[in-house]
Amino acid sequence: MINAEKRPVAFITGGSRGIGYGIAEHLAKAGFDLAINGVRPEDAVRDALDALRNRGSDVLYCQGDIASSEARQAMMQSIQSHFGQLNILVNNAGVAPKERRDILEATEESFQYVLSTNLQGAYFLTQAAANWMIAQRAEEAAFWACIINVSSISATVASVNRGEYCVAKAGLSMATQLFAVRLGEFDIPVYEVRPGVIKTDMTAGVTAKYDALIESGLCVQKRWGFADDVGRAVASLARGDFPYSTGQVIMVDGGLTIPRL
């Protein structure tokens, strides 16, 4: 699917660390130029960006909070100005509740904080990217584009002490279905990658808990997942290896969600 004469461009939200950076590494390896979004100043992520550049990618840093419509618009304009095209959108950026609370005690402020980034931001960034991708396909019939939403097993696995996170991921899963249906006529597939327990900054505070659960059989494959595992799955979708699977969920959870007796 990738045009060998022109390097494709991927935009990865939350791409400067964790799962997002694992995705960026694999897309750089696959021959993509990269727009990397993050909220930290560029100086704070320069080493990570330079490592991607050393793989041969042209890398543009798009600082901003995807919960902000103004920031989303500025990032899309920056990508258009720098690259002039966008082939892949990876909605990866996400936040956890600042404080885990039982759903009987959770606050509206926490709900709004999590959903504005994990769902609303991704939803409207997808809308903007999709419209641009449609325009690009109208100009070039062979133009390859797809959208990949990085969700979580929390889309279907209930955690009552972080309900807002579960609701956001469930919403993102439905957004995948909605955009897959809407973009079908333009042959722009939309996928969901659903990671399980992944070793990142976000899970650092619960390492001991999950070490014990994994050891006791939480997952079929008896280990943590890594950003590299998610990056491999996303790169395969971005390359066009699954062109007839729009709307589908790719599980990267070591078998955690397989029903077992």
N, C-alpha and C positions, 0 to 999 in steps of 0.2 A: 504493500500500500504506500510506502514512503517513496517519494521522488528522490532518486539518487543524485539528481542534478541540482537540487535545491534543498538545503537543510531545513527540516521541519522545526517548528517552534512549539514548545510546551510551556504553559503557565501553571506553576505549582504554588498554591497558597499554603502558607506555613511550611515553606520548603527549605528553611535554613537550618533546621535541626530535626531530630527525632524521625518519625515515619516519613515526613516530607523530604528530609535530606536523603534518606535511603532511596526514595523514589527518584529524586534528582540525580543521584549517582548512577542509577540504572538507565535513566533516560539519556544522560550524557554519554554513557557507554554505548547506547543504541544509536547515537548520531544526532541527537536533538540539540538545538540551541535552547536556552532556558531563560524564562522570566521567573524570578524567585521572589515571592512575597514573604514579608515578615514584619513584625512590629518594632523590632529592635533597630537602632541606628546602623547604618551600613558599616561603620567602623567596627562594630561589635561582631559582625558576621563576615568580615573580610577574608579571614583564613578559609572559611567554608566555601565562599564564592570562588576564591583563587584555586582551591583544590578542584572545583568543577571546571574552571577554565583550563587547568592543566590537563584535563581529559579531552581538550579540543573544542569545548563549547563556548560560544559567545554567551555571556551571562549578564543579564540585566537585573538589578535589584530594585524591587518595587515595594518600598516601605509604606505601610499603611494598615489600618484596621479594616478588614472586610465588612465589619458591621456598619461602617459608614458609607452611605451612598456616594458622598463626594470623593472619598478615598478610592472606592471601586472605579468610579468614572476616571479619576486621575491615572490609576494604574492601567486601565485599558487604553487610554490615550498615549501613555508612555510606551506601551508595547507596540501600538500601531506606528508611532513615530520612529521607534528604534528598529523594529523588525519588519513592519509592513504586512505582517500576516500572523495568524494564530491557528495552529492545527489541533492542539490538545489543551483542554482545561482539566486540571486535576484539583478538585475541591477537597483539600486535605486539612486546612486550618481548622482548629477546634480548641475550645477551652473547656475545662472542668469547672464545676461549682467551686467557688472560693472556699466554701465550707460545706461539707457533706451533712445534710440534715434529713431526717425522716420526712416523708412527704406530708405527714400531719403537721409538721412544723416549718416546712420550707417557705421561703419568702418570694413575693412577686419580683422583687429586685433581682434575686438570683435566677429566677426563671427567665426574666427578660435578658439578663446578661448572657446566659448560655445560648438561648435561642437566637438572639440577634446575630451572633457569630456563626454558630453551628448549623443553623437552618436558614434564617432570613438572608444573611450575607451570601451564603452559597447559592441560594435560590435565585437571587437577583443578579449575581455575577454570572450564573449559568444563562440567564435570560440575555444579558448583554453579549456574552461570548457566542451564544447560539445565533443571534441575529447577525453578528459579524461573520460567523462561519457560513451561514446561508448566503450572504452576499458574496463571499469568496467562491463558493461552489457555483454560483450563477456566472461568475467570470471565468471559471476554469472547471470544466466538468470532471477532471481527474483529481481535483483537490480532495485530499484526505483529511478528515477531521473526526474527532470523537471527544466525548466528555466522560470523565471518570470521577465518581463520587466515592471518597473514602469514608465509609460509615463505621460501624462497630457492631459486635455481637449484641451490644446494648439496644440495638433496634428491635430485638425480639426477646432478649434475656432481661428480666426485670430486676432492677437494683433499687429498692425502696428508699435508700439513703442518698440517691442522686437521680431522682425522677426526672428533673429537667433535662439531664443529659440523655436519658433514655428516650424521652419524648422528642428531643431534637433529632436524634439519630433515626428514630422511626419515621419522622417527617422527611428526613433526607432520603430515606429508602423509597418513600412514595414519590418524592420529587424525581428520583431516577426513573420510575415508571412513567410519570407524567411527561417528562421531557423525551423519553424514548419514544413514546407514542406520537408526540407532536412533531418530532424531528424525523420520523420514519420516512416521510415523503421526500426528504432531502438526503436520505441515505447517510445520516449522521448518527452513529450508534451512541448510546448512553449506557454506561455500566456502573455497577456498584461493587466496590471491593470492601469486604466486611472483615476486618481484623479481629482477632481474639485478644488474648492477654499478651501484649507486646512490651518488651523491655525498653522503656523510654523515660524521659524526665517525668512524664505524667504519672507513671506507675512506680517511680522511685520510692515514694512514701509507703507503698504497700508491698514491697518486695518480699518481706518475711512471710506475710500472709499468703501470697501466691506461690512462693517456694514450697510451702507446706501443702497447699492445695494441689499443685502440679505433682508433687511427690506422691500424694495419696490417690492420684488417678483422675484429676480434673479433666485433663486432655487425653485423647487417645495416644497422641505423640507426646511423650513424657518430657517436655521441655518448654521453656518460654518461646514465644515468637520474637522475631527481630525485625527491625526496620528493613533489613535486606530481604526478608521473606515477602513483605508487602511490595517493595520496590520491584522485585522480579515479576510479580503478578501484574502490576500496573504497566510495566514496560512491555509485557506481552500484549496487553490490550492496546496500548498506544501504537505499537508497531502494526496493528491490524491483523493479528493472528486469529481473532475471533470476530470476523466481519458480519456473521449471521447470527449473533447472539445478543442483540440489543435488549436492554432492560434486565439483563441477567445479573445475578449476585455471584461473585467469586468469593468463596469462603477462604480465609487465611487464618484459621483458628486451631490448627492441630487436631481437628476432630472434636473440639470441646462441645459443640452443639449437636453432635449426633445423639439421638435418643438411645439410652442404654438401660438395661436392667441390672 
